[in-house]
Amino acid sequence: MKISVITVCYNSAETIQDTLTSIASQDYPDVEHIVVDGGSKDDTVAMVKAASRVTRFISEPDNGIYDAMNKGIAMATGDIVGTLNADDFYIDNTVLSQVANVFSDPSVDICYADLVYVYAKNTNRILRYWQSRPFEQGLFKKGWMPAHPTFFVRREVYEQWGNFNLDFPRQADFELTMRFLEVNQLKSVYIPRIWVRMRAGGASNNSIRGIIKGNIEAYRACKLHRLEVGPFFIARKILSRIPQFFRRAVFR
Protein backbone atom coordinates (compact mmCIF):
# COMPACT_ATOMS: atom_id res chain seq x y z
CA MET A 1 0.00 0.00 0.00
CA LYS A 2 1.58 3.26 -1.14
CA ILE A 3 0.95 6.48 0.80
CA SER A 4 1.26 9.80 -1.03
CA VAL A 5 1.98 12.86 1.12
CA ILE A 6 1.56 16.26 -0.54
CA THR A 7 3.47 19.30 0.70
CA VAL A 8 2.61 22.71 -0.75
CA CYS A 9 4.98 25.59 -0.16
CA TYR A 10 5.96 29.13 -1.08
CA ASN A 11 9.05 30.87 0.27
CA SER A 12 9.23 28.27 3.04
CA ALA A 13 13.00 27.99 3.49
CA GLU A 14 12.78 28.76 7.21
CA THR A 15 10.57 25.76 7.99
CA ILE A 16 10.40 23.23 5.17
CA GLN A 17 13.47 21.27 6.26
CA ASP A 18 11.54 19.99 9.28
CA THR A 19 8.78 18.79 6.94
CA LEU A 20 11.19 17.11 4.54
CA THR A 21 13.07 15.39 7.36
CA SER A 22 9.87 14.31 9.07
CA ILE A 23 8.56 12.50 6.01
CA ALA A 24 11.96 11.08 5.05
CA SER A 25 12.37 9.56 8.52
CA GLN A 26 9.06 7.69 8.58
CA ASP A 27 9.50 3.98 9.24
CA TYR A 28 6.83 3.07 6.69
CA PRO A 29 8.68 2.08 3.49
CA ASP A 30 6.25 2.84 0.65
CA VAL A 31 5.89 6.63 0.70
CA GLU A 32 5.56 9.03 -2.21
CA HIS A 33 6.40 12.60 -1.18
CA ILE A 34 5.08 15.21 -3.62
CA VAL A 35 6.14 18.84 -3.21
CA VAL A 36 4.21 21.56 -5.03
CA ASP A 37 5.96 24.93 -4.87
CA GLY A 38 4.34 28.19 -5.91
CA GLY A 39 7.46 29.65 -7.50
CA SER A 40 9.50 30.48 -4.41
CA LYS A 41 12.10 33.25 -4.54
CA ASP A 42 14.10 32.09 -1.49
CA ASP A 43 16.07 28.85 -0.97
CA THR A 44 12.98 26.60 -0.87
CA VAL A 45 13.51 25.11 -4.34
CA ALA A 46 17.16 24.31 -3.68
CA MET A 47 16.29 22.65 -0.37
CA VAL A 48 13.61 20.48 -1.97
CA LYS A 49 15.90 19.49 -4.83
CA ALA A 50 18.55 18.45 -2.29
CA ALA A 51 16.10 16.30 -0.31
CA SER A 52 16.70 12.59 -0.71
CA ARG A 53 13.13 11.31 -0.35
CA VAL A 54 11.09 13.76 -2.46
CA THR A 55 9.53 11.71 -5.23
CA ARG A 56 7.91 14.39 -7.39
CA PHE A 57 8.42 18.14 -7.43
CA ILE A 58 7.05 21.07 -9.41
CA SER A 59 7.63 24.79 -8.98
CA GLU A 60 5.27 27.17 -10.77
CA PRO A 61 2.76 29.92 -9.92
CA ASP A 62 -0.57 28.79 -8.53
CA ASN A 63 -3.86 30.25 -7.37
CA GLY A 64 -3.33 29.63 -3.69
CA ILE A 65 -2.75 26.79 -1.28
CA TYR A 66 -5.74 24.68 -2.30
CA ASP A 67 -5.02 25.02 -6.02
CA ALA A 68 -1.53 23.71 -5.20
CA MET A 69 -3.03 20.83 -3.20
CA ASN A 70 -5.25 19.94 -6.15
CA LYS A 71 -2.14 19.81 -8.35
CA GLY A 72 -0.57 17.44 -5.85
CA ILE A 73 -3.64 15.21 -5.76
CA ALA A 74 -3.56 15.01 -9.56
CA MET A 75 0.09 13.89 -9.37
CA ALA A 76 -0.45 11.33 -6.62
CA THR A 77 -0.12 7.63 -7.45
CA GLY A 78 -0.53 6.29 -3.92
CA ASP A 79 -3.44 4.26 -2.63
CA ILE A 80 -3.77 6.72 0.28
CA VAL A 81 -3.32 10.49 0.05
CA GLY A 82 -2.54 12.97 2.84
CA THR A 83 -1.17 16.50 3.08
CA LEU A 84 1.54 18.00 5.28
CA ASN A 85 2.26 21.70 4.86
CA ALA A 86 5.71 23.23 4.79
CA ASP A 87 5.53 24.49 8.37
CA ASP A 88 4.20 21.22 9.84
CA PHE A 89 5.86 17.96 10.76
CA TYR A 90 4.88 14.55 12.15
CA ILE A 91 5.12 13.90 15.87
CA ASP A 92 7.35 10.85 15.34
CA ASN A 93 8.49 8.38 12.70
CA THR A 94 5.57 5.93 13.13
CA VAL A 95 2.69 8.10 11.89
CA LEU A 96 2.49 6.72 8.36
CA SER A 97 2.74 3.16 9.68
CA GLN A 98 -0.27 3.93 11.86
CA VAL A 99 -2.09 5.28 8.80
CA ALA A 100 -1.32 2.14 6.81
CA ASN A 101 -2.59 -0.01 9.66
CA VAL A 102 -5.93 1.82 9.65
CA PHE A 103 -6.35 1.37 5.91
CA SER A 104 -5.57 -2.32 6.08
CA ASP A 105 -9.32 -2.51 6.67
CA PRO A 106 -10.67 -2.16 3.10
CA SER A 107 -13.96 -0.70 4.32
CA VAL A 108 -12.26 2.45 5.67
CA ASP A 109 -12.30 5.51 3.38
CA ILE A 110 -10.80 8.15 5.69
CA CYS A 111 -8.79 8.45 8.87
CA TYR A 112 -7.66 11.38 10.99
CA ALA A 113 -6.15 12.13 14.39
CA ASP A 114 -5.12 15.04 16.65
CA LEU A 115 -2.57 17.82 16.26
CA VAL A 116 -0.89 20.43 18.40
CA TYR A 117 -0.19 24.02 17.42
CA VAL A 118 3.33 24.96 18.44
CA TYR A 119 5.18 28.26 18.56
CA ALA A 120 7.03 29.05 15.34
CA LYS A 121 10.34 29.73 17.06
CA ASN A 122 10.07 26.98 19.68
CA THR A 123 8.32 23.92 18.30
CA ASN A 124 8.58 22.11 21.62
CA ARG A 125 6.26 24.66 23.20
CA ILE A 126 2.57 23.92 22.68
CA LEU A 127 0.09 26.75 22.08
CA ARG A 128 -3.10 24.79 21.33
CA TYR A 129 -4.19 21.17 21.31
CA TRP A 130 -6.65 20.30 18.54
CA GLN A 131 -8.23 17.17 19.95
CA SER A 132 -10.70 15.67 17.52
CA ARG A 133 -13.37 13.00 17.98
CA PRO A 134 -15.16 10.22 16.07
CA PHE A 135 -17.42 11.73 13.44
CA GLU A 136 -21.16 11.93 14.04
CA GLN A 137 -23.79 13.42 11.75
CA GLY A 138 -24.47 17.03 12.59
CA LEU A 139 -21.00 17.98 13.83
CA PHE A 140 -20.22 20.28 10.92
CA LYS A 141 -23.33 22.34 11.67
CA LYS A 142 -21.68 23.06 15.03
CA GLY A 143 -18.50 24.30 13.36
CA TRP A 144 -16.51 21.10 13.95
CA MET A 145 -14.02 19.67 11.50
CA PRO A 146 -11.16 17.14 11.75
CA ALA A 147 -7.58 18.38 11.84
CA HIS A 148 -6.81 18.53 8.13
CA PRO A 149 -3.02 17.89 8.31
CA THR A 150 -3.90 14.53 9.93
CA PHE A 151 -6.56 13.72 7.32
CA PHE A 152 -5.81 10.75 5.03
CA VAL A 153 -8.13 9.57 2.25
CA ARG A 154 -8.18 6.75 -0.28
CA ARG A 155 -7.25 8.22 -3.66
CA GLU A 156 -10.44 6.95 -5.24
CA VAL A 157 -12.44 9.13 -2.83
CA TYR A 158 -10.98 12.22 -4.52
CA GLU A 159 -11.64 10.67 -7.92
CA GLN A 160 -15.29 10.05 -7.06
CA TRP A 161 -16.19 13.03 -4.86
CA GLY A 162 -13.86 15.76 -6.08
CA ASN A 163 -10.92 17.83 -4.89
CA PHE A 164 -10.71 21.15 -3.02
CA ASN A 165 -13.30 23.73 -4.04
CA LEU A 166 -11.41 26.90 -4.94
CA ASP A 167 -14.47 29.04 -4.23
CA PHE A 168 -13.36 28.75 -0.58
CA PRO A 169 -9.77 30.09 -0.53
CA ARG A 170 -9.53 29.98 3.29
CA GLN A 171 -11.88 27.15 4.20
CA ALA A 172 -11.65 24.66 1.33
CA ASP A 173 -10.48 22.05 3.85
CA PHE A 174 -13.64 22.61 5.90
CA GLU A 175 -15.81 22.27 2.78
CA LEU A 176 -13.99 19.16 1.54
CA THR A 177 -14.04 17.30 4.86
CA MET A 178 -17.71 18.21 5.26
CA ARG A 179 -18.46 16.96 1.74
CA PHE A 180 -16.75 13.64 2.43
CA LEU A 181 -17.99 13.02 5.98
CA GLU A 182 -21.27 14.88 6.49
CA VAL A 183 -22.71 14.94 2.97
CA ASN A 184 -21.53 11.67 1.44
CA GLN A 185 -21.15 9.81 4.75
CA LEU A 186 -17.92 8.02 3.90
CA LYS A 187 -16.57 5.66 6.51
CA SER A 188 -13.96 7.26 8.75
CA VAL A 189 -11.80 6.20 11.67
CA TYR A 190 -10.55 8.60 14.33
CA ILE A 191 -7.24 7.75 16.00
CA PRO A 192 -7.00 9.44 19.43
CA ARG A 193 -3.30 10.23 19.11
CA ILE A 194 -1.32 13.32 18.20
CA TRP A 195 0.09 12.95 14.69
CA VAL A 196 1.19 16.46 13.72
CA ARG A 197 2.93 19.52 15.13
CA MET A 198 1.70 22.62 13.31
CA ARG A 199 3.43 25.97 13.61
CA ALA A 200 0.95 28.69 14.57
CA GLY A 201 0.17 31.43 12.07
CA GLY A 202 -1.40 29.68 9.06
CA ALA A 203 -3.33 31.44 6.30
CA SER A 204 -6.73 31.13 7.98
CA ASN A 205 -5.48 31.96 11.50
CA ASN A 206 -2.97 34.76 11.02
CA SER A 207 -5.24 37.69 11.95
CA ILE A 208 -8.64 38.50 13.42
CA ARG A 209 -9.75 39.62 9.98
CA GLY A 210 -8.55 36.34 8.47
CA ILE A 211 -10.38 34.32 11.12
CA ILE A 212 -13.63 36.18 10.44
CA LYS A 213 -13.29 35.79 6.67
CA GLY A 214 -12.57 32.10 7.07
CA ASN A 215 -15.61 31.52 9.23
CA ILE A 216 -17.84 33.38 6.80
CA GLU A 217 -16.58 30.98 4.14
CA ALA A 218 -17.39 28.04 6.42
CA TYR A 219 -20.93 29.39 6.78
CA ARG A 220 -21.23 29.61 2.99
CA ALA A 221 -19.94 26.05 2.65
CA CYS A 222 -22.67 24.81 4.98
CA LYS A 223 -25.27 26.66 2.93
CA LEU A 224 -23.84 25.19 -0.29
CA HIS A 225 -24.49 21.70 1.05
CA ARG A 226 -27.86 22.67 2.53
CA LEU A 227 -26.87 22.22 6.12
CA GLU A 228 -29.24 24.10 8.39
CA VAL A 229 -27.05 26.59 10.23
CA GLY A 230 -28.34 29.57 12.14
CA PRO A 231 -27.10 33.15 12.56
CA PHE A 232 -24.89 32.15 15.50
CA PHE A 233 -22.92 29.55 13.53
CA ILE A 234 -19.85 31.78 13.11
CA ALA A 235 -19.72 32.78 16.77
CA ARG A 236 -20.18 29.17 17.81
CA LYS A 237 -17.40 28.02 15.50
CA ILE A 238 -14.97 30.63 16.83
CA LEU A 239 -15.85 29.93 20.47
CA SER A 240 -15.40 26.19 19.96
CA ARG A 241 -11.65 26.80 19.56
CA ILE A 242 -11.22 28.26 23.05
CA PRO A 243 -10.92 24.89 24.88
CA GLN A 244 -7.96 24.03 22.62
CA PHE A 245 -5.86 26.56 24.54
CA PHE A 246 -6.52 24.81 27.86
CA ARG A 247 -6.34 21.12 26.96
CA ARG A 248 -3.25 19.31 28.03
CA ALA A 249 -1.54 17.33 25.31
CA VAL A 250 -0.57 13.75 26.08
CA PHE A 251 2.11 12.27 23.82
CA ARG A 252 1.69 8.53 23.36
C-alpha positions as CSV (number, residue, x, y, z in Angstrom):
1,M,0.0,0.0,0.0
2,K,1.6,3.3,-1.1
3,I,0.9,6.5,0.8
4,S,1.3,9.8,-1.0
5,V,2.0,12.9,1.1
6,I,1.6,16.3,-0.5
7,T,3.5,19.3,0.7
8,V,2.6,22.7,-0.8
9,C,5.0,25.6,-0.2
10,Y,6.0,29.1,-1.1
11,N,9.1,30.9,0.3
12,S,9.2,28.3,3.0
13,A,13.0,28.0,3.5
14,E,12.8,28.8,7.2
15,T,10.6,25.8,8.0
16,I,10.4,23.2,5.2
17,Q,13.5,21.3,6.3
18,D,11.5,20.0,9.3
19,T,8.8,18.8,6.9
20,L,11.2,17.1,4.5
21,T,13.1,15.4,7.4
22,S,9.9,14.3,9.1
23,I,8.6,12.5,6.0
24,A,12.0,11.1,5.1
25,S,12.4,9.6,8.5
26,Q,9.1,7.7,8.6
27,D,9.5,4.0,9.2
28,Y,6.8,3.1,6.7
29,P,8.7,2.1,3.5
30,D,6.2,2.8,0.7
31,V,5.9,6.6,0.7
32,E,5.6,9.0,-2.2
33,H,6.4,12.6,-1.2
34,I,5.1,15.2,-3.6
35,V,6.1,18.8,-3.2
36,V,4.2,21.6,-5.0
37,D,6.0,24.9,-4.9
38,G,4.3,28.2,-5.9
39,G,7.5,29.7,-7.5
40,S,9.5,30.5,-4.4
41,K,12.1,33.2,-4.5
42,D,14.1,32.1,-1.5
43,D,16.1,28.8,-1.0
44,T,13.0,26.6,-0.9
45,V,13.5,25.1,-4.3
46,A,17.2,24.3,-3.7
47,M,16.3,22.7,-0.4
48,V,13.6,20.5,-2.0
49,K,15.9,19.5,-4.8
50,A,18.5,18.5,-2.3
51,A,16.1,16.3,-0.3
52,S,16.7,12.6,-0.7
53,R,13.1,11.3,-0.4
54,V,11.1,13.8,-2.5
55,T,9.5,11.7,-5.2
56,R,7.9,14.4,-7.4
57,F,8.4,18.1,-7.4
58,I,7.0,21.1,-9.4
59,S,7.6,24.8,-9.0
60,E,5.3,27.2,-10.8
61,P,2.8,29.9,-9.9
62,D,-0.6,28.8,-8.5
63,N,-3.9,30.3,-7.4
64,G,-3.3,29.6,-3.7
65,I,-2.7,26.8,-1.3
66,Y,-5.7,24.7,-2.3
67,D,-5.0,25.0,-6.0
68,A,-1.5,23.7,-5.2
69,M,-3.0,20.8,-3.2
70,N,-5.2,19.9,-6.1
71,K,-2.1,19.8,-8.3
72,G,-0.6,17.4,-5.8
73,I,-3.6,15.2,-5.8
74,A,-3.6,15.0,-9.6
75,M,0.1,13.9,-9.4
76,A,-0.4,11.3,-6.6
77,T,-0.1,7.6,-7.4
78,G,-0.5,6.3,-3.9
79,D,-3.4,4.3,-2.6
80,I,-3.8,6.7,0.3
81,V,-3.3,10.5,0.1
82,G,-2.5,13.0,2.8
83,T,-1.2,16.5,3.1
84,L,1.5,18.0,5.3
85,N,2.3,21.7,4.9
86,A,5.7,23.2,4.8
87,D,5.5,24.5,8.4
88,D,4.2,21.2,9.8
89,F,5.9,18.0,10.8
90,Y,4.9,14.5,12.2
91,I,5.1,13.9,15.9
92,D,7.4,10.9,15.3
93,N,8.5,8.4,12.7
94,T,5.6,5.9,13.1
95,V,2.7,8.1,11.9
96,L,2.5,6.7,8.4
97,S,2.7,3.2,9.7
98,Q,-0.3,3.9,11.9
99,V,-2.1,5.3,8.8
100,A,-1.3,2.1,6.8
101,N,-2.6,0.0,9.7
102,V,-5.9,1.8,9.7
103,F,-6.4,1.4,5.9
104,S,-5.6,-2.3,6.1
105,D,-9.3,-2.5,6.7
106,P,-10.7,-2.2,3.1
107,S,-14.0,-0.7,4.3
108,V,-12.3,2.5,5.7
109,D,-12.3,5.5,3.4
110,I,-10.8,8.1,5.7
111,C,-8.8,8.5,8.9
112,Y,-7.7,11.4,11.0
113,A,-6.2,12.1,14.4
114,D,-5.1,15.0,16.6
115,L,-2.6,17.8,16.3
116,V,-0.9,20.4,18.4
117,Y,-0.2,24.0,17.4
118,V,3.3,25.0,18.4
119,Y,5.2,28.3,18.6
120,A,7.0,29.1,15.3
121,K,10.3,29.7,17.1
122,N,10.1,27.0,19.7
123,T,8.3,23.9,18.3
124,N,8.6,22.1,21.6
125,R,6.3,24.7,23.2
126,I,2.6,23.9,22.7
127,L,0.1,26.7,22.1
128,R,-3.1,24.8,21.3
129,Y,-4.2,21.2,21.3
130,W,-6.7,20.3,18.5
131,Q,-8.2,17.2,19.9
132,S,-10.7,15.7,17.5
133,R,-13.4,13.0,18.0
134,P,-15.2,10.2,16.1
135,F,-17.4,11.7,13.4
136,E,-21.2,11.9,14.0
137,Q,-23.8,13.4,11.7
138,G,-24.5,17.0,12.6
139,L,-21.0,18.0,13.8
140,F,-20.2,20.3,10.9
141,K,-23.3,22.3,11.7
142,K,-21.7,23.1,15.0
143,G,-18.5,24.3,13.4
144,W,-16.5,21.1,14.0
145,M,-14.0,19.7,11.5
146,P,-11.2,17.1,11.7
147,A,-7.6,18.4,11.8
148,H,-6.8,18.5,8.1
149,P,-3.0,17.9,8.3
150,T,-3.9,14.5,9.9
151,F,-6.6,13.7,7.3
152,F,-5.8,10.8,5.0
153,V,-8.1,9.6,2.2
154,R,-8.2,6.8,-0.3
155,R,-7.2,8.2,-3.7
156,E,-10.4,6.9,-5.2
157,V,-12.4,9.1,-2.8
158,Y,-11.0,12.2,-4.5
159,E,-11.6,10.7,-7.9
160,Q,-15.3,10.0,-7.1
161,W,-16.2,13.0,-4.9
162,G,-13.9,15.8,-6.1
163,N,-10.9,17.8,-4.9
164,F,-10.7,21.1,-3.0
165,N,-13.3,23.7,-4.0
166,L,-11.4,26.9,-4.9
167,D,-14.5,29.0,-4.2
168,F,-13.4,28.8,-0.6
169,P,-9.8,30.1,-0.5
170,R,-9.5,30.0,3.3
171,Q,-11.9,27.1,4.2
172,A,-11.7,24.7,1.3
173,D,-10.5,22.0,3.8
174,F,-13.6,22.6,5.9
175,E,-15.8,22.3,2.8
176,L,-14.0,19.2,1.5
177,T,-14.0,17.3,4.9
178,M,-17.7,18.2,5.3
179,R,-18.5,17.0,1.7
180,F,-16.8,13.6,2.4
181,L,-18.0,13.0,6.0
182,E,-21.3,14.9,6.5
183,V,-22.7,14.9,3.0
184,N,-21.5,11.7,1.4
185,Q,-21.2,9.8,4.7
186,L,-17.9,8.0,3.9
187,K,-16.6,5.7,6.5
188,S,-14.0,7.3,8.7
189,V,-11.8,6.2,11.7
190,Y,-10.6,8.6,14.3
191,I,-7.2,7.7,16.0
192,P,-7.0,9.4,19.4
193,R,-3.3,10.2,19.1
194,I,-1.3,13.3,18.2
195,W,0.1,13.0,14.7
196,V,1.2,16.5,13.7
197,R,2.9,19.5,15.1
198,M,1.7,22.6,13.3
199,R,3.4,26.0,13.6
200,A,0.9,28.7,14.6
201,G,0.2,31.4,12.1
202,G,-1.4,29.7,9.1
203,A,-3.3,31.4,6.3
204,S,-6.7,31.1,8.0
205,N,-5.5,32.0,11.5
206,N,-3.0,34.8,11.0
207,S,-5.2,37.7,11.9
208,I,-8.6,38.5,13.4
209,R,-9.7,39.6,10.0
210,G,-8.6,36.3,8.5
211,I,-10.4,34.3,11.1
212,I,-13.6,36.2,10.4
213,K,-13.3,35.8,6.7
214,G,-12.6,32.1,7.1
215,N,-15.6,31.5,9.2
216,I,-17.8,33.4,6.8
217,E,-16.6,31.0,4.1
218,A,-17.4,28.0,6.4
219,Y,-20.9,29.4,6.8
220,R,-21.2,29.6,3.0
221,A,-19.9,26.1,2.6
222,C,-22.7,24.8,5.0
223,K,-25.3,26.7,2.9
224,L,-23.8,25.2,-0.3
225,H,-24.5,21.7,1.0
226,R,-27.9,22.7,2.5
227,L,-26.9,22.2,6.1
228,E,-29.2,24.1,8.4
229,V,-27.0,26.6,10.2
230,G,-28.3,29.6,12.1
231,P,-27.1,33.1,12.6
232,F,-24.9,32.1,15.5
233,F,-22.9,29.5,13.5
234,I,-19.8,31.8,13.1
235,A,-19.7,32.8,16.8
236,R,-20.2,29.2,17.8
237,K,-17.4,28.0,15.5
238,I,-15.0,30.6,16.8
239,L,-15.8,29.9,20.5
240,S,-15.4,26.2,20.0
241,R,-11.7,26.8,19.6
242,I,-11.2,28.3,23.0
243,P,-10.9,24.9,24.9
244,Q,-8.0,24.0,22.6
245,F,-5.9,26.6,24.5
246,F,-6.5,24.8,27.9
247,R,-6.3,21.1,27.0
248,R,-3.3,19.3,28.0
249,A,-1.5,17.3,25.3
250,V,-0.6,13.8,26.1
251,F,2.1,12.3,23.8
252,R,1.7,8.5,23.4
